[in-house]
């Protein structure tokens, strides 16, 4: 039955991939940065993870022993499939109800003031990020030596976390009115990567690359989806190497020793607490009473994310935090790092399997309608907003609703500042220009 269900999910993914060639996606039709294609790739990774987990049949990523059987894994996969199908329904509904793409929005028409405003905003954000990087470098030795975790460091320095989280939205705003192949543009991308590298966040490589690739696409550079056949192995290697370099180099003499200790690249990507989508969904699905959370708790946490917990003590924790505290309490107490539940597991914890289905469908509908809406806007706005929408989807699928707040609020803040300054500038110009 597992194989039949796996093939069924694969067929659904093929259908969603075909949808990505709809004219409604305009210049992103069949593109590597098409939001639907990126969702399909993430979902394929989920299904591969379940297949490996079903074959292996053991859970060894938690402090507490969690016995599972093939029936438990199949039950977890059925829960995942039901929510995945609800998401697919939401995506199909969003695409069907979206009007055709207006090709007049493919042209980027910018004013010189746009260049000045975006450069000013990005310069300020980059300067703040540079100061933050210099401060972080002082603690980097302890982080690389395993004496301090990134989570504990940034909890002690929340302003640094805010500074870093503004950098990628600032880069998207800066690139939106600039040619992607100009030296200044490339320098901005490299500078952003260098500053963010001190955070140890490997996902930043993906986000910066996504911002740049979308900028290339809206500028008329074709990036067909088959490029993922080459990009995914390269990206996987870079992510593995950056994990070794930035997090675990103090434990091993070389990268080869690190990979060998983890059991090879297959075990590294499909049998670790960082990539344990199938394991967490299965554990949650088979013991819902233990991990149940109040309905909409994650959404309340998302709205309250910017508020300090020291003042608003009723601010909820994320579902991954509760999950980690239950299964790996020592890890939670000593490092404050989370075992991610995935967005699917989070919805099961908040609403149960049957309540999760309509919520998942609505979230998928809103997300893809938002993506299509920004694709239908002038291309400079697409270059700003589409990377953020895709990144929020990635954070939800990998983490939880609450976790989206870490990137959503900084993105809204940076974009809000840009559009406010831009509106004031253009209004002032309209009022003060000479008559006649």
C-alpha positions as CSV (number, residue, x, y, z in Angstrom):
1,X,0.0,0.0,0.0
2,X,2.9,2.4,0.8
3,X,4.2,2.0,-2.8
4,X,0.8,2.6,-4.3
5,X,0.3,5.7,-2.2
6,X,3.8,7.0,-3.0
7,X,3.2,6.6,-6.8
8,X,-0.1,8.4,-6.4
9,X,1.5,11.3,-4.7
10,X,4.1,11.3,-7.5
11,X,1.4,11.5,-10.1
12,X,-0.2,14.5,-8.2
13,X,3.2,16.2,-8.3
14,X,3.5,15.6,-12.0
15,X,0.1,17.2,-12.5
16,X,1.1,20.2,-10.4
17,X,4.3,20.5,-12.5
18,X,2.2,20.6,-15.7
19,X,0.2,23.4,-14.1
20,X,3.4,25.5,-13.8
21,X,3.4,25.8,-17.6
22,X,0.2,27.8,-17.6
23,X,0.3,31.2,-19.4
24,X,-0.9,32.7,-16.1
25,X,2.7,32.6,-14.8
26,X,3.9,35.0,-17.5
27,X,7.7,35.1,-17.7
28,X,7.9,32.5,-15.0
29,X,6.0,29.9,-17.1
30,X,8.0,26.7,-16.7
31,X,10.8,28.6,-15.0
32,X,13.1,27.3,-12.3
33,X,11.8,30.0,-10.1
34,X,8.1,29.3,-10.7
35,X,6.6,29.0,-7.2
36,X,4.6,25.9,-8.1
37,X,7.7,24.1,-9.4
38,X,9.6,25.0,-6.2
39,X,6.7,23.6,-4.1
40,X,6.8,20.4,-6.2
41,X,10.6,20.0,-5.5
42,X,10.1,20.5,-1.7
43,X,7.2,18.0,-1.8
44,X,9.2,15.5,-3.7
45,X,11.8,15.7,-1.0
46,X,9.1,14.9,1.6
47,X,8.1,11.8,-0.3
48,X,11.6,10.6,-0.7
49,X,12.2,11.1,3.0
50,X,9.1,9.0,3.8
51,X,10.3,6.3,1.4
52,X,13.7,6.1,3.1
53,X,12.1,6.2,6.6
54,X,9.7,3.3,5.6
55,X,12.7,1.3,4.4
56,X,14.8,2.0,7.4
57,X,12.0,1.6,9.9
58,X,13.7,3.2,12.9
59,X,13.8,6.6,14.7
60,X,17.1,7.6,16.3
61,X,17.0,11.3,16.3
62,X,15.3,11.9,19.7
63,X,16.5,11.5,23.2
64,X,13.5,9.6,24.2
65,X,13.1,6.1,22.6
66,X,10.2,6.3,20.1
67,X,9.4,2.8,18.8
68,X,7.7,2.7,15.4
69,X,6.4,0.0,13.1
70,X,5.8,-0.1,9.4
71,X,2.1,0.4,10.2
72,X,2.9,3.6,12.2
73,X,5.0,4.9,9.3
74,X,2.2,4.1,6.8
75,X,-0.2,5.9,9.1
76,X,2.0,8.9,9.2
77,X,2.3,8.9,5.4
78,X,-1.5,8.7,5.1
79,X,-1.8,11.8,7.3
80,X,0.8,13.6,5.2
81,X,-1.0,12.6,2.0
82,X,-4.3,13.8,3.1
83,X,-2.9,17.3,4.0
84,X,-0.8,17.3,0.8
85,X,-4.0,16.7,-1.2
86,X,-5.8,19.5,0.6
87,X,-2.8,21.7,-0.3
88,X,-3.1,20.6,-3.9
89,X,-6.8,21.5,-4.0
90,X,-6.0,24.9,-2.7
91,X,-3.3,25.4,-5.3
92,X,-5.6,24.3,-8.1
93,X,-8.3,26.6,-6.9
94,X,-5.9,29.6,-6.7
95,X,-4.7,29.0,-10.3
96,X,-8.2,28.5,-11.7
97,X,-9.6,31.7,-10.1
98,X,-6.6,33.9,-11.2
99,X,-7.1,36.0,-14.3
100,X,-4.7,35.7,-17.3
101,X,-1.3,37.4,-17.0
102,X,-1.0,40.9,-18.4
103,X,2.2,40.8,-20.5
104,X,2.5,44.6,-20.3
105,X,3.8,44.1,-16.7
106,X,6.8,42.2,-18.0
107,X,8.6,45.5,-18.7
108,X,10.6,47.1,-15.9
109,X,10.1,50.8,-16.0
110,X,11.9,52.6,-13.2
111,X,12.6,56.2,-12.3
112,X,16.0,57.5,-11.2
113,X,14.5,58.1,-7.8
114,X,13.9,54.4,-7.5
115,X,17.6,53.7,-7.8
116,X,18.5,56.4,-5.3
117,X,15.9,55.2,-2.7
118,X,16.7,51.5,-3.1
119,X,20.4,52.2,-2.9
120,X,19.9,54.3,0.3
121,X,17.8,51.7,2.0
122,X,20.1,48.8,1.1
123,X,23.2,50.8,2.2
124,X,21.7,51.4,5.6
125,X,20.6,47.8,6.0
126,X,24.0,46.5,4.8
127,X,25.9,48.8,7.1
128,X,23.8,47.6,10.1
129,X,24.4,44.1,9.0
130,X,28.1,44.7,8.7
131,X,28.3,46.0,12.2
132,X,26.3,43.0,13.4
133,X,28.8,40.7,11.5
134,X,31.7,42.3,13.3
135,X,30.0,41.8,16.7
136,X,29.1,38.2,15.8
137,X,32.7,37.4,14.8
138,X,33.7,38.0,18.4
139,X,31.5,35.1,19.4
140,X,32.2,33.0,16.3
141,X,35.1,31.1,17.9
142,X,32.8,29.9,20.8
143,X,30.1,28.9,18.3
144,X,32.5,27.0,16.0
145,X,34.0,25.3,19.1
146,X,30.6,24.1,20.2
147,X,30.6,26.2,23.4
148,X,27.7,28.4,22.3
149,X,24.8,27.8,19.9
150,X,23.6,30.3,17.4
151,X,20.1,30.2,18.9
152,X,21.4,31.1,22.4
153,X,23.7,33.9,21.0
154,X,20.9,35.5,19.0
155,X,18.4,35.2,21.9
156,X,20.9,37.2,23.9
157,X,21.3,39.7,21.0
158,X,17.9,40.0,19.5
159,X,18.8,43.3,17.7
160,X,21.4,41.4,15.7
161,X,18.8,38.8,14.6
162,X,16.6,41.7,13.4
163,X,19.6,43.3,11.5
164,X,20.4,40.0,9.7
165,X,16.8,39.3,8.9
166,X,16.4,42.6,7.1
167,X,19.4,42.0,4.9
168,X,17.8,39.7,2.3
169,X,14.6,41.8,1.9
170,X,17.0,44.8,1.5
171,X,18.9,43.0,-1.2
172,X,15.6,42.1,-3.1
173,X,14.6,45.8,-3.0
174,X,18.1,46.9,-4.2
175,X,18.2,44.4,-7.1
176,X,14.6,45.1,-8.2
177,X,15.7,48.2,-10.2
178,X,19.2,47.0,-11.3
179,X,20.5,44.8,-14.0
180,X,21.6,41.5,-12.5
181,X,24.8,41.2,-14.5
182,X,26.2,44.6,-13.6
183,X,29.4,44.6,-11.3
184,X,27.6,46.6,-8.6
185,X,24.8,44.1,-8.5
186,X,27.1,41.1,-8.3
187,X,29.1,42.9,-5.6
188,X,25.9,43.4,-3.6
189,X,25.0,39.7,-3.7
190,X,28.5,38.7,-2.7
191,X,28.6,41.2,0.1
192,X,25.3,40.0,1.4
193,X,26.5,36.4,1.4
194,X,29.7,37.3,3.3
195,X,27.8,39.2,6.0
196,X,25.2,36.5,6.5
197,X,27.8,33.7,6.5
198,X,28.7,34.5,10.0
199,X,25.2,33.6,11.2
200,X,25.8,30.0,10.2
201,X,22.4,29.8,8.5
202,X,22.7,27.6,5.5
203,X,19.3,28.5,4.2
204,X,20.6,32.0,3.4
205,X,22.4,30.5,0.4
206,X,19.1,29.4,-1.0
207,X,17.3,32.7,-0.3
208,X,20.1,34.9,-1.8
209,X,20.3,32.6,-4.8
210,X,16.5,32.8,-5.2
211,X,16.5,36.6,-5.1
212,X,19.1,36.8,-7.7
213,X,17.5,34.1,-10.0
214,X,14.1,35.8,-9.9
215,X,15.8,39.1,-10.8
216,X,17.4,37.4,-13.8
217,X,14.1,35.9,-14.8
218,X,12.0,39.1,-14.7
219,X,14.8,40.7,-16.7
220,X,14.2,38.2,-19.5
221,X,17.0,35.7,-18.7
222,X,15.6,32.2,-19.2
223,X,16.2,29.8,-16.3
224,X,14.4,26.5,-17.4
225,X,13.2,24.1,-14.7
226,X,15.5,21.3,-15.9
227,X,18.5,23.2,-14.5
228,X,17.5,21.7,-11.1
229,X,19.0,18.4,-12.4
230,X,22.4,20.1,-12.0
231,X,21.6,22.7,-9.3
232,X,20.2,20.3,-6.7
233,X,23.3,18.1,-6.4
234,X,25.6,21.2,-6.3
235,X,23.3,22.9,-3.7
236,X,23.2,19.7,-1.6
237,X,26.9,19.5,-1.5
238,X,27.2,23.2,-0.5
239,X,24.6,22.8,2.2
240,X,26.4,19.8,3.6
241,X,29.8,21.5,3.5
242,X,28.5,24.7,5.1
243,X,26.9,22.6,7.9
244,X,30.4,21.1,8.5
245,X,32.2,24.4,8.2
246,X,29.9,26.6,10.2
247,X,28.6,24.2,12.8
248,X,30.5,21.0,13.3
249,X,34.1,21.6,12.0
250,X,35.3,21.6,15.7
251,X,34.3,17.9,16.0
252,X,36.0,16.5,12.9
253,X,39.4,16.8,11.3
254,X,38.0,17.1,7.7
255,X,34.8,17.3,5.7
256,X,35.4,13.6,4.6
257,X,35.5,12.5,8.3
258,X,32.2,14.5,8.9
259,X,30.4,12.8,6.0
260,X,31.8,9.3,6.9
261,X,30.7,9.8,10.6
262,X,27.2,10.7,9.4
263,X,27.0,7.5,7.3
264,X,27.4,9.1,3.9
265,X,25.4,11.8,2.1
266,X,22.2,9.7,2.1
267,X,22.1,9.4,5.8
268,X,23.2,13.0,6.2
269,X,20.2,14.2,4.2
270,X,17.6,11.7,5.3
271,X,18.5,10.5,8.8
272,X,19.2,13.6,10.9
273,X,17.1,15.8,13.2
274,X,17.6,18.7,10.7
275,X,15.9,16.7,7.9
276,X,13.4,14.6,9.7
277,X,10.1,15.5,8.1
278,X,8.8,11.9,7.8
279,X,9.9,11.0,11.4
280,X,8.2,14.0,13.0
281,X,5.0,13.8,11.1
282,X,4.8,10.0,11.9
283,X,5.4,10.5,15.6
284,X,2.8,13.4,15.8
285,X,0.2,11.5,13.7
286,X,0.5,8.3,15.9
287,X,0.3,10.2,19.2
288,X,-1.9,13.2,18.7
289,X,-2.9,13.5,22.3
290,X,0.7,14.0,23.6
291,X,1.5,16.8,21.1
292,X,-1.9,18.5,20.8
293,X,-1.8,22.3,20.9
294,X,-4.7,24.8,21.1
295,X,-6.2,25.7,17.7
296,X,-4.7,28.8,16.0
297,X,-1.9,29.0,18.6
298,X,0.7,29.1,15.9
299,X,-1.1,31.9,14.0
300,X,-1.4,33.9,17.2
301,X,2.3,33.4,17.7
302,X,2.9,34.5,14.1
303,X,1.1,37.8,14.8
304,X,2.9,38.3,18.1
305,X,6.3,37.3,16.8
306,X,7.9,40.8,17.0
307,X,6.7,41.4,20.5
308,X,9.2,40.6,23.3
309,X,8.3,37.6,25.4
310,X,9.7,39.3,28.5
311,X,6.7,41.8,28.4
312,X,4.1,39.6,26.6
313,X,4.6,36.5,28.7
314,X,1.4,34.9,27.2
315,X,3.1,34.9,23.7
316,X,3.0,31.3,22.5
317,X,6.0,29.1,21.7
318,X,6.2,27.3,18.4
319,X,5.0,23.8,17.9
320,X,8.6,22.6,17.2
321,X,9.6,24.0,20.6
322,X,6.9,22.0,22.4
323,X,7.7,18.9,20.3
324,X,11.4,19.2,21.1
325,X,10.7,19.8,24.8
326,X,8.7,16.6,24.8
327,X,11.1,14.3,23.0
328,X,14.5,15.9,23.5
329,X,14.2,17.9,26.7
330,X,18.0,18.2,27.3
331,X,18.5,19.6,23.8
332,X,15.8,22.2,24.4
333,X,17.1,23.3,27.8
334,X,20.8,23.5,26.9
335,X,20.8,24.8,23.3
336,X,17.2,26.1,22.7
337,X,17.4,24.4,19.2
338,X,14.3,22.9,17.8
339,X,13.4,19.7,16.0
340,X,11.2,21.0,13.2
341,X,7.7,19.6,13.0
342,X,7.1,20.7,9.4
343,X,4.0,22.8,8.6
344,X,2.0,19.7,8.1
345,X,2.9,18.3,11.6
346,X,2.2,21.8,13.0
347,X,-1.3,21.8,11.6
348,X,-2.0,18.3,12.9
349,X,-0.9,19.5,16.4
350,X,-3.2,22.5,16.3
351,X,-6.3,21.2,14.5
352,X,-6.1,17.4,14.3
353,X,-6.0,15.7,11.0
354,X,-9.5,16.6,9.9
355,X,-9.3,20.2,11.0
356,X,-5.9,20.5,9.4
357,X,-7.3,19.8,5.9
358,X,-9.4,22.9,5.3
359,X,-6.7,25.1,7.0
360,X,-4.1,23.7,4.7
361,X,-6.3,24.2,1.6
362,X,-6.9,27.9,2.6
363,X,-3.3,28.6,3.3
364,X,-2.3,27.1,-0.1
365,X,-4.9,29.1,-1.9
366,X,-3.8,32.3,-0.2
367,X,-0.1,31.6,-0.9
368,X,-0.4,30.8,-4.6
369,X,-2.9,33.7,-5.2
370,X,-0.4,36.0,-3.6
371,X,2.4,34.6,-5.8
372,X,0.3,35.1,-8.9
373,X,-0.8,38.5,-7.9
374,X,2.8,39.7,-7.5
375,X,3.7,38.0,-10.8
376,X,1.0,40.0,-12.5
377,X,2.3,43.3,-11.1
378,X,5.1,45.3,-12.7
379,X,8.3,43.2,-12.8
380,X,10.2,45.4,-10.3
381,X,7.5,44.5,-7.7
382,X,7.7,40.8,-8.7
383,X,11.5,40.9,-8.0
384,X,10.8,42.2,-4.5
385,X,7.8,40.1,-3.3
386,X,8.1,36.8,-5.1
387,X,11.3,35.7,-3.3
388,X,9.6,36.5,0.0
389,X,6.5,34.5,-0.8
390,X,8.5,31.5,-1.8
391,X,10.7,31.7,1.2
392,X,7.7,31.9,3.6
393,X,6.4,28.7,1.9
394,X,9.7,27.0,2.5
395,X,9.8,28.1,6.2
396,X,6.3,26.8,6.7
397,X,6.9,23.5,5.0
398,X,10.1,22.9,6.9
399,X,9.2,24.5,10.2
400,X,5.8,25.7,11.4
401,X,3.4,28.6,11.1
402,X,5.1,30.4,14.0
403,X,8.5,30.2,12.4
404,X,7.4,32.1,9.3
405,X,7.3,35.2,11.5
406,X,11.1,35.3,11.7
407,X,11.2,36.3,8.0
408,X,7.8,37.7,7.4
409,X,7.9,40.6,9.8
410,X,11.4,41.8,8.7
411,X,10.3,41.5,5.0
412,X,7.1,43.5,5.7
413,X,9.1,46.1,7.6
414,X,11.8,46.6,4.8
415,X,9.2,46.7,2.0
416,X,6.9,49.0,4.0
417,X,9.8,51.4,4.5
418,X,10.6,51.3,0.8
419,X,7.1,51.9,-0.5
420,X,6.5,54.6,2.1
421,X,9.7,56.5,1.2
422,X,9.0,56.0,-2.5
423,X,5.4,57.3,-2.2
424,X,6.6,60.4,-0.3
425,X,9.3,61.0,-2.9
426,X,7.0,60.8,-5.9
427,X,4.3,62.9,-4.2
428,X,6.9,65.6,-3.3
429,X,8.1,65.6,-6.9
430,X,4.6,65.9,-8.2
431,X,3.8,68.9,-6.0
432,X,7.1,70.8,-6.6
433,X,7.6,70.3,-10.3
434,X,7.5,73.5,-12.4
435,X,4.2,74.5,-14.1
436,X,4.2,74.1,-17.8
